[in-house]
Amino acid sequence: MREFESHDGSRWKASVRQHEGPDYKGRYHFSVWPAGGSEEEAVPLPEIRWNSEKTARRTLESMSDVELRRRLRSALGRRPAAF
């Protein structure tokens, strides 16, 4: 899990979530949520996915803050209106 600051100064968390299913390919995906909130509020980006948890976590740890903010903007642009 990574905590980072958005372009407007608010704190967010990024993590890897597992999608259950019979196929292992792309089982792990990227998600973000407000730092003060719970993981249940996470906004997923299912198109950013990995085959293994180890690779997913290593990639997340190596992402720059700029990349995390870009992914956050993408996720927030897709979230449901009720969020």
Chimera marker file (.cmm) of the C-alpha trace (Angstrom):
<marker_set name="trace">
<marker id="1" x="0.000" y="0.000" z="0.000" r="1" g="1" b="0" radius="0.5"/>
<marker id="2" x="1.194" y="3.507" z="-0.801" r="1" g="1" b="0" radius="0.5"/>
<marker id="3" x="0.001" y="6.814" z="0.573" r="1" g="1" b="0" radius="0.5"/>
<marker id="4" x="0.419" y="9.884" z="-1.606" r="1" g="1" b="0" radius="0.5"/>
<marker id="5" x="-0.797" y="13.443" z="-2.040" r="1" g="1" b="0" radius="0.5"/>
<marker id="6" x="-3.126" y="14.415" z="-4.885" r="1" g="1" b="0" radius="0.5"/>
<marker id="7" x="-2.753" y="17.567" z="-6.972" r="1" g="1" b="0" radius="0.5"/>
<marker id="8" x="-5.145" y="19.406" z="-4.601" r="1" g="1" b="0" radius="0.5"/>
<marker id="9" x="-3.227" y="18.389" z="-1.457" r="1" g="1" b="0" radius="0.5"/>
<marker id="10" x="-5.565" y="15.674" z="-0.187" r="1" g="1" b="0" radius="0.5"/>
<marker id="11" x="-4.087" y="12.357" z="0.965" r="1" g="1" b="0" radius="0.5"/>
<marker id="12" x="-4.916" y="9.100" z="-0.844" r="1" g="1" b="0" radius="0.5"/>
<marker id="13" x="-3.949" y="5.450" z="-0.561" r="1" g="1" b="0" radius="0.5"/>
<marker id="14" x="-3.192" y="3.161" z="-3.472" r="1" g="1" b="0" radius="0.5"/>
<marker id="15" x="-3.180" y="-0.590" z="-3.188" r="1" g="1" b="0" radius="0.5"/>
<marker id="16" x="-3.453" y="-3.865" z="-5.002" r="1" g="1" b="0" radius="0.5"/>
<marker id="17" x="-6.737" y="-5.752" z="-4.799" r="1" g="1" b="0" radius="0.5"/>
<marker id="18" x="-7.386" y="-9.336" z="-5.757" r="1" g="1" b="0" radius="0.5"/>
<marker id="19" x="-10.206" y="-10.359" z="-8.070" r="1" g="1" b="0" radius="0.5"/>
<marker id="20" x="-11.449" y="-13.860" z="-7.344" r="1" g="1" b="0" radius="0.5"/>
<marker id="21" x="-11.999" y="-16.243" z="-10.210" r="1" g="1" b="0" radius="0.5"/>
<marker id="22" x="-10.727" y="-19.367" z="-11.900" r="1" g="1" b="0" radius="0.5"/>
<marker id="23" x="-8.240" y="-17.559" z="-14.150" r="1" g="1" b="0" radius="0.5"/>
<marker id="24" x="-5.022" y="-16.295" z="-12.597" r="1" g="1" b="0" radius="0.5"/>
<marker id="25" x="-4.237" y="-13.862" z="-15.438" r="1" g="1" b="0" radius="0.5"/>
<marker id="26" x="-4.858" y="-10.318" z="-14.361" r="1" g="1" b="0" radius="0.5"/>
<marker id="27" x="-6.141" y="-11.380" z="-10.964" r="1" g="1" b="0" radius="0.5"/>
<marker id="28" x="-4.600" y="-8.366" z="-9.163" r="1" g="1" b="0" radius="0.5"/>
<marker id="29" x="-5.622" y="-4.805" z="-9.971" r="1" g="1" b="0" radius="0.5"/>
<marker id="30" x="-4.939" y="-1.229" z="-8.864" r="1" g="1" b="0" radius="0.5"/>
<marker id="31" x="-7.315" y="0.714" z="-6.593" r="1" g="1" b="0" radius="0.5"/>
<marker id="32" x="-7.315" y="4.040" z="-4.699" r="1" g="1" b="0" radius="0.5"/>
<marker id="33" x="-9.306" y="5.529" z="-1.810" r="1" g="1" b="0" radius="0.5"/>
<marker id="34" x="-9.155" y="8.589" z="0.468" r="1" g="1" b="0" radius="0.5"/>
<marker id="35" x="-6.540" y="8.203" z="3.221" r="1" g="1" b="0" radius="0.5"/>
<marker id="36" x="-9.103" y="8.995" z="5.907" r="1" g="1" b="0" radius="0.5"/>
<marker id="37" x="-11.605" y="6.498" z="4.519" r="1" g="1" b="0" radius="0.5"/>
<marker id="38" x="-11.868" y="2.754" z="4.419" r="1" g="1" b="0" radius="0.5"/>
<marker id="39" x="-10.825" y="0.310" z="1.740" r="1" g="1" b="0" radius="0.5"/>
<marker id="40" x="-14.514" y="-0.321" z="1.034" r="1" g="1" b="0" radius="0.5"/>
<marker id="41" x="-14.562" y="3.161" z="-0.559" r="1" g="1" b="0" radius="0.5"/>
<marker id="42" x="-11.867" y="2.119" z="-3.028" r="1" g="1" b="0" radius="0.5"/>
<marker id="43" x="-12.203" y="3.110" z="-6.655" r="1" g="1" b="0" radius="0.5"/>
<marker id="44" x="-10.752" y="0.309" z="-8.787" r="1" g="1" b="0" radius="0.5"/>
<marker id="45" x="-8.923" y="0.620" z="-12.067" r="1" g="1" b="0" radius="0.5"/>
<marker id="46" x="-9.401" y="-2.948" z="-13.326" r="1" g="1" b="0" radius="0.5"/>
<marker id="47" x="-7.499" y="-2.308" z="-16.549" r="1" g="1" b="0" radius="0.5"/>
<marker id="48" x="-4.291" y="-1.896" z="-14.513" r="1" g="1" b="0" radius="0.5"/>
<marker id="49" x="-3.712" y="-5.499" z="-13.574" r="1" g="1" b="0" radius="0.5"/>
<marker id="50" x="-1.034" y="-8.032" z="-12.850" r="1" g="1" b="0" radius="0.5"/>
<marker id="51" x="-0.772" y="-11.812" z="-12.799" r="1" g="1" b="0" radius="0.5"/>
<marker id="52" x="0.959" y="-12.078" z="-9.433" r="1" g="1" b="0" radius="0.5"/>
<marker id="53" x="0.732" y="-10.221" z="-6.152" r="1" g="1" b="0" radius="0.5"/>
<marker id="54" x="4.514" y="-9.963" z="-5.954" r="1" g="1" b="0" radius="0.5"/>
<marker id="55" x="4.731" y="-8.159" z="-9.314" r="1" g="1" b="0" radius="0.5"/>
<marker id="56" x="1.768" y="-5.949" z="-8.466" r="1" g="1" b="0" radius="0.5"/>
<marker id="57" x="3.238" y="-4.816" z="-5.160" r="1" g="1" b="0" radius="0.5"/>
<marker id="58" x="6.685" y="-4.259" z="-6.654" r="1" g="1" b="0" radius="0.5"/>
<marker id="59" x="5.179" y="-2.121" z="-9.429" r="1" g="1" b="0" radius="0.5"/>
<marker id="60" x="3.085" y="-0.118" z="-6.978" r="1" g="1" b="0" radius="0.5"/>
<marker id="61" x="6.126" y="0.558" z="-4.790" r="1" g="1" b="0" radius="0.5"/>
<marker id="62" x="8.128" y="1.761" z="-7.786" r="1" g="1" b="0" radius="0.5"/>
<marker id="63" x="5.437" y="4.124" z="-9.150" r="1" g="1" b="0" radius="0.5"/>
<marker id="64" x="6.283" y="7.801" z="-8.907" r="1" g="1" b="0" radius="0.5"/>
<marker id="65" x="3.940" y="10.245" z="-7.182" r="1" g="1" b="0" radius="0.5"/>
<marker id="66" x="3.248" y="11.765" z="-10.611" r="1" g="1" b="0" radius="0.5"/>
<marker id="67" x="2.101" y="8.377" z="-11.911" r="1" g="1" b="0" radius="0.5"/>
<marker id="68" x="-0.056" y="7.786" z="-8.823" r="1" g="1" b="0" radius="0.5"/>
<marker id="69" x="-1.725" y="11.191" z="-9.268" r="1" g="1" b="0" radius="0.5"/>
<marker id="70" x="-2.371" y="10.425" z="-12.943" r="1" g="1" b="0" radius="0.5"/>
<marker id="71" x="-3.963" y="7.093" z="-12.033" r="1" g="1" b="0" radius="0.5"/>
<marker id="72" x="-6.036" y="8.818" z="-9.342" r="1" g="1" b="0" radius="0.5"/>
<marker id="73" x="-7.409" y="11.344" z="-11.860" r="1" g="1" b="0" radius="0.5"/>
<marker id="74" x="-8.325" y="8.471" z="-14.146" r="1" g="1" b="0" radius="0.5"/>
<marker id="75" x="-10.089" y="6.591" z="-11.336" r="1" g="1" b="0" radius="0.5"/>
<marker id="76" x="-12.000" y="9.646" z="-10.114" r="1" g="1" b="0" radius="0.5"/>
<marker id="77" x="-13.158" y="10.425" z="-13.627" r="1" g="1" b="0" radius="0.5"/>
<marker id="78" x="-14.810" y="6.981" z="-13.775" r="1" g="1" b="0" radius="0.5"/>
<marker id="79" x="-16.328" y="6.708" z="-10.326" r="1" g="1" b="0" radius="0.5"/>
<marker id="80" x="-20.108" y="6.567" z="-9.944" r="1" g="1" b="0" radius="0.5"/>
<marker id="81" x="-21.890" y="9.842" z="-9.212" r="1" g="1" b="0" radius="0.5"/>
<marker id="82" x="-23.017" y="8.562" z="-5.787" r="1" g="1" b="0" radius="0.5"/>
<marker id="83" x="-19.406" y="8.199" z="-4.571" r="1" g="1" b="0" radius="0.5"/>
<link id1="1" id2="2" r="1" g="1" b="0" radius="0.2"/>
<link id1="2" id2="3" r="1" g="1" b="0" radius="0.2"/>
<link id1="3" id2="4" r="1" g="1" b="0" radius="0.2"/>
<link id1="4" id2="5" r="1" g="1" b="0" radius="0.2"/>
<link id1="5" id2="6" r="1" g="1" b="0" radius="0.2"/>
<link id1="6" id2="7" r="1" g="1" b="0" radius="0.2"/>
<link id1="7" id2="8" r="1" g="1" b="0" radius="0.2"/>
<link id1="8" id2="9" r="1" g="1" b="0" radius="0.2"/>
<link id1="9" id2="10" r="1" g="1" b="0" radius="0.2"/>
<link id1="10" id2="11" r="1" g="1" b="0" radius="0.2"/>
<link id1="11" id2="12" r="1" g="1" b="0" radius="0.2"/>
<link id1="12" id2="13" r="1" g="1" b="0" radius="0.2"/>
<link id1="13" id2="14" r="1" g="1" b="0" radius="0.2"/>
<link id1="14" id2="15" r="1" g="1" b="0" radius="0.2"/>
<link id1="15" id2="16" r="1" g="1" b="0" radius="0.2"/>
<link id1="16" id2="17" r="1" g="1" b="0" radius="0.2"/>
<link id1="17" id2="18" r="1" g="1" b="0" radius="0.2"/>
<link id1="18" id2="19" r="1" g="1" b="0" radius="0.2"/>
<link id1="19" id2="20" r="1" g="1" b="0" radius="0.2"/>
<link id1="20" id2="21" r="1" g="1" b="0" radius="0.2"/>
<link id1="21" id2="22" r="1" g="1" b="0" radius="0.2"/>
<link id1="22" id2="23" r="1" g="1" b="0" radius="0.2"/>
<link id1="23" id2="24" r="1" g="1" b="0" radius="0.2"/>
<link id1="24" id2="25" r="1" g="1" b="0" radius="0.2"/>
<link id1="25" id2="26" r="1" g="1" b="0" radius="0.2"/>
<link id1="26" id2="27" r="1" g="1" b="0" radius="0.2"/>
<link id1="27" id2="28" r="1" g="1" b="0" radius="0.2"/>
<link id1="28" id2="29" r="1" g="1" b="0" radius="0.2"/>
<link id1="29" id2="30" r="1" g="1" b="0" radius="0.2"/>
<link id1="30" id2="31" r="1" g="1" b="0" radius="0.2"/>
<link id1="31" id2="32" r="1" g="1" b="0" radius="0.2"/>
<link id1="32" id2="33" r="1" g="1" b="0" radius="0.2"/>
<link id1="33" id2="34" r="1" g="1" b="0" radius="0.2"/>
<link id1="34" id2="35" r="1" g="1" b="0" radius="0.2"/>
<link id1="35" id2="36" r="1" g="1" b="0" radius="0.2"/>
<link id1="36" id2="37" r="1" g="1" b="0" radius="0.2"/>
<link id1="37" id2="38" r="1" g="1" b="0" radius="0.2"/>
<link id1="38" id2="39" r="1" g="1" b="0" radius="0.2"/>
<link id1="39" id2="40" r="1" g="1" b="0" radius="0.2"/>
<link id1="40" id2="41" r="1" g="1" b="0" radius="0.2"/>
<link id1="41" id2="42" r="1" g="1" b="0" radius="0.2"/>
<link id1="42" id2="43" r="1" g="1" b="0" radius="0.2"/>
<link id1="43" id2="44" r="1" g="1" b="0" radius="0.2"/>
<link id1="44" id2="45" r="1" g="1" b="0" radius="0.2"/>
<link id1="45" id2="46" r="1" g="1" b="0" radius="0.2"/>
<link id1="46" id2="47" r="1" g="1" b="0" radius="0.2"/>
<link id1="47" id2="48" r="1" g="1" b="0" radius="0.2"/>
<link id1="48" id2="49" r="1" g="1" b="0" radius="0.2"/>
<link id1="49" id2="50" r="1" g="1" b="0" radius="0.2"/>
<link id1="50" id2="51" r="1" g="1" b="0" radius="0.2"/>
<link id1="51" id2="52" r="1" g="1" b="0" radius="0.2"/>
<link id1="52" id2="53" r="1" g="1" b="0" radius="0.2"/>
<link id1="53" id2="54" r="1" g="1" b="0" radius="0.2"/>
<link id1="54" id2="55" r="1" g="1" b="0" radius="0.2"/>
<link id1="55" id2="56" r="1" g="1" b="0" radius="0.2"/>
<link id1="56" id2="57" r="1" g="1" b="0" radius="0.2"/>
<link id1="57" id2="58" r="1" g="1" b="0" radius="0.2"/>
<link id1="58" id2="59" r="1" g="1" b="0" radius="0.2"/>
<link id1="59" id2="60" r="1" g="1" b="0" radius="0.2"/>
<link id1="60" id2="61" r="1" g="1" b="0" radius="0.2"/>
<link id1="61" id2="62" r="1" g="1" b="0" radius="0.2"/>
<link id1="62" id2="63" r="1" g="1" b="0" radius="0.2"/>
<link id1="63" id2="64" r="1" g="1" b="0" radius="0.2"/>
<link id1="64" id2="65" r="1" g="1" b="0" radius="0.2"/>
<link id1="65" id2="66" r="1" g="1" b="0" radius="0.2"/>
<link id1="66" id2="67" r="1" g="1" b="0" radius="0.2"/>
<link id1="67" id2="68" r="1" g="1" b="0" radius="0.2"/>
<link id1="68" id2="69" r="1" g="1" b="0" radius="0.2"/>
<link id1="69" id2="70" r="1" g="1" b="0" radius="0.2"/>
<link id1="70" id2="71" r="1" g="1" b="0" radius="0.2"/>
<link id1="71" id2="72" r="1" g="1" b="0" radius="0.2"/>
<link id1="72" id2="73" r="1" g="1" b="0" radius="0.2"/>
<link id1="73" id2="74" r="1" g="1" b="0" radius="0.2"/>
<link id1="74" id2="75" r="1" g="1" b="0" radius="0.2"/>
<link id1="75" id2="76" r="1" g="1" b="0" radius="0.2"/>
<link id1="76" id2="77" r="1" g="1" b="0" radius="0.2"/>
<link id1="77" id2="78" r="1" g="1" b="0" radius="0.2"/>
<link id1="78" id2="79" r="1" g="1" b="0" radius="0.2"/>
<link id1="79" id2="80" r="1" g="1" b="0" radius="0.2"/>
<link id1="80" id2="81" r="1" g="1" b="0" radius="0.2"/>
<link id1="81" id2="82" r="1" g="1" b="0" radius="0.2"/>
<link id1="82" id2="83" r="1" g="1" b="0" radius="0.2"/>
</marker_set>
